[in-house]
Amino acid sequence: MDQEDRELLYLLSTGVSSKDIPNHLHWSASKVEKRKRLLREKFGVEDKNVLSLLNSARKAGFL
């Protein structure tokens, strides 16, 4: 996990929507979705729910 992943998780945890993240990180919307998909794979999250991803990241100590 790199700094960009941590920034993405942090923004999601503070309530920033996936649609607004490109405004904060200067990423494309497709990059946001790709990084979320890769994070779901890393944490073994099956569904596309952001809360599930955040809960898994917290359990793993990344938030």
Secondary structure by P-SEA (a helix, b strand, c coil): ccaaaaaaaaaaaaccccccccccccccaaaaaaaaaaaaaaaccccccaaaaaaaaaaaccc
